[in-house]
Amino acid sequence: MAILTQEQAKAIIDKVLSYAKADETEVTISGGRTGNIRYARNTVNTSGETNELSLAITSVYGKKSGTTTINEFDDESLKRAVARAEEIAALAPENPEYMPVLGPQNYAESKTFAKATDSINPDYRAQLAVDSIQPCVENNLTAAGYLEDFTGFVATGNSKGLFGYNQSTSVDFTVTVRTADGTGSGYAGKDFNDASLLKAGPVTNIAVQKAKASVNAQAIEPGKYTVILEPMAANDLLRLLTSAMDARNADEGRSFLSKKGGGTKLGEKLFDERVNIYSDPNHPDIPSAPWSGEGLPLEKTTWVENGVVKNMFYSRYWAQKQGVQPVPRPRGVIFEGGDQSLADMIRNTERGVLVTRFWYIRAVDPQTLLYTGLTRDGTFYIENGQIKFPVKNFRFNESPIIMLNNIEAMGKPERTGGNMVPPMKIRDFTFTSLSDAV
Amino acid sequence: MKRRDFLHYSGLGLGAMMVPGLVAFSKPVPAEHLLAPGMDAAAKKLLADVALNTTKSLGATYTDVRIGRYLQQYLFTREKNVQGITNAESFGVGIRVIANGTWGFSATSDVTPDGIKKCAETAVAIAKANSKLQKEPVELAPVKAYGEVSWKTPIQKNAMEVPVKDKIDLLLSVNNAALDNGAAFVNSALFMINEQKYFASTDGSYIDQDIHRIWPNFTVTAVNRQEGLFRSRQALSAPMGMGYEYLDGLASEKFMNPAGFNSYRNSYDMVEDAVTAAKHAKEKLTAKSVQPGKYDLMLDPEHLGLTIHESVGHPLELDRVLGYEANYAGTSFATLDKWETKNFKYGSDLVNIVADKVQPNSLGNVGWDDEGVQTKEWDLIKNGVLVNYQAIRDQAKIINESESHGCCFADNWSSVQFQRMPNVSLKPGEAKMSPNDMIKDIEKGIYILGRGSYSIDQQRYNFQFGGQLFYEIKNGEIAGMLEDVAYQSNTQEFWNSCSALCDKDDYRLFGSFFDGKGQPSQVSAVSHGSPTTRFDGVNVINTGRTI
């Protein structure tokens, strides 16, 4: 019952809309199953499964809106829920920024659902934990990992005739492997829509290799280094850039995209000309649902082209106010890279630091998008094209804007954290202190 | 995509689903519903007994039942507009058992005898299934049978009883105050929580608790469009375990700090702080950029609380120390071998840090924790030496304790309880000292107030913290505002550089309202008390950049 078909969902939405008396009514049904398994110290700690099915009704009078949700779908319950949403709306304060609901939209077919993920059961999760723990036990290492899987749907409709339905699945697996004496630590993770692409053993083996290789890290002086960021590390910083491209903040003068003297940096070249960033809901490796949080159809959109800012997110309200078309926020972005493998990039590096991932990243200055954080779970010194030895973790203070002006090379993008990101070689990356953490 | 993200995207502008910090399974309700009485204790006892009897008959050796009603009211405004009002309720039951020496947990929103019976059966089945992978059977530290008891946050004014209109009026007057004093933008919010939690266990306790928390907050932004600059200042309020009386703004709870504006103790004047914040945000636009180097830091409690949280609170969580959080939050430098030496100098002799769940007005204050252990205070660091950790019933024996510390918590009925940080606080100095006394002895220093950027490594050695406000101290006096300040240090070095503490009259609470831990992640609220404190020779960096 947690997953309704398009026909079942539409029938319920139409019924709710037939009970509505408000100026505008919006109905969303979402449901699904979320499962997880968590292990540490080579044993499973928790595992569970949650099924949810919920119907939300938003009623609107003028610019006043009220929302209620229920999980009972009999006629009487639906009628009561509609009445309650209308009651809440009538008492709500006006929202001057309220935008009327959209009329019918053309949503493309999505590729977000995979049968293999939908079929996950407790046995699958337990086996995944065994597959991950086993190689660690054999190597006298300690594994701690987490899998979260989701299968579900969302259906939405409104009193102006809009209707959309989408089914999606996802798996997200991460594992940390530590040596028994705590002097080495490695990490690896993968996320997919399709669980058949996830192989816990090989992912864990990457973490195993990193844990073993990172034992007895040496301290090297903090300072500016050429770094090779694995895709996970690159994404840790680049996602902060793409999520900050909001037009309203830029127009209001409180964004890195705000211009001295007023206006925005839209159309300006802010990055190296090799930087190209776009989003595409139909990208085969990071397919996404066909509509945005505001119900706008998601389309292929270029954000940065040859280093030039081509688009910013415009909410429907802000777009109307500025007299432009709304530009919905994407769900995943693609950073174009090159053809080099990570191994090629290491081979072509005279001196540098290889970074597996970053941790505890926090904004320091929103004006310059300066962030701080630390390397974690596999940081290595490269000399003359070879990994020479593990190094102690560094704290960095760096801005992705500065980073994207210091590109030496980029490799082949891969999926990480819902984005497509290449490994990147960056010069003059700023490490400001050393950490003893392993 | 994570479940939370899915919910975020699933609605077309659905208010409640997009609000951060709502507990699981929250349903929007009309505001007056937040005052409707929930199920009474007698009815809850009957339901709890259904679970206790069911699991016993299935062979469980221990069971606890938590029937929880979680009420939340969140209000958000921006300049002249109300952005959102969320009234939400989450009601259900979580059942945790030990069977075959292994934990099992299940939860349901079907709070009926049948629903609870099924849920109890599932919990036992999960425990038995997981026992195949168990290496060591769970062993619980003993706990007293308390019988039927109750506890309530000692509030004066239930925030849920205050009409929504009055709260909105307050927030809009805060916004107006900021705008009238030169702010370009202001966002303000009020978070109010009431947890009605009923706990029962096979150890013979039936505990009914009514817990209240409140957090007023705002961010004021000033912009210089000509120069393309913007700066913000956040509220210097603390989230508190109090009722609406926290917003009374009592004159008796204000005092003038050395930077020349009011700080607040257990009563907050939100409008006054917004006026000050607007002036501060404008001043920040032209403040001097810091010269990097070593400075003596004078840290206000509304700043130091977060430093305590990150560098003492988290590293002394026993589950972290043991490796249970290795894949997410990390482990800890404060390993058991260091503690076993009984002379590991975490800080200077002045540093006395206690953990508690009993401090009045604090976010952690409850009568009993979420596994039925009566709360208390205990030492973590005594005269600078590491003496203890934070442990719950199944961890107590690892550190040779005969009882749990009483710091087990779940953020919702649907979440399994685990070890969470209690209040962790730095004791004030014995000798009389005010912030104005402290500053006189500092030749080259920086006075830091408010919560800023904070980052610390996964074993809690290396940290970098910013703040809201920075004032240069020269020869015992404030010499103007600074910008681009962050300090970097190592936890042990930092606490060993502690050289002076103000006295109890300066002691204040800082709070973290949505502290995250675990996978799937759970939030908790925790306070940190401290006086204004001095640290010598700390490394300060300049965070200014040109793009």
Interface residues (C-beta under 8 A of the other chain):
Chain A: E26 T28 S30 G32 T34 N36 R38 A40 R41 T43 V44 N45 T46 S47 G48 T50 E52 A56 T58 S65 T67 T68 T69 I70 R84 E87 I88 L91 A92 P93 E94 N95 P96 E97 M99 V101 L102 P122 A126 A129 T142 A144 G145 Y146 E148 F150 G152 V154 T156 N158 S168 S170 D172 T174 V175 T176 R178 G182 Y187 E252 G253 R254 F256 S258 K259 K260 G261 G262 L270 A289 S292 G293 E294 G295 R331 W359 Y360 I361 R362 A363 V364 D365 P366 Q367 T368 L369 L370 T372 G373 L374 R376 N393 R395 N397 S399 I401 I402 G418 T432 S433 L434 S435 D436 A437 V438
Chain B: M1 K2 R3 F6 L7 H8 Y9 S10 G11 L12 G13 L14 G15 A16 M17 M18 F25 K27 P28 V29 P30 K80 N81 V82 Q83 I85 F105 I126 A129 N130 L133 Q134 K135 I168 A184 F185 T221 V223 R225 Q226 E227 G228 L229 F230 R231 S232 L322 G323 Y324 E325 A326 N327 Y328 G330 T331 F333 T335 S414 V416 S453 Y454 S455 I456 D457 Q458 Q459 R460 Y461 N462 Q464 G466 D484 A486 Q488 N490 Q519 P520 N539 I541 T543 G544 R545 T546 I547
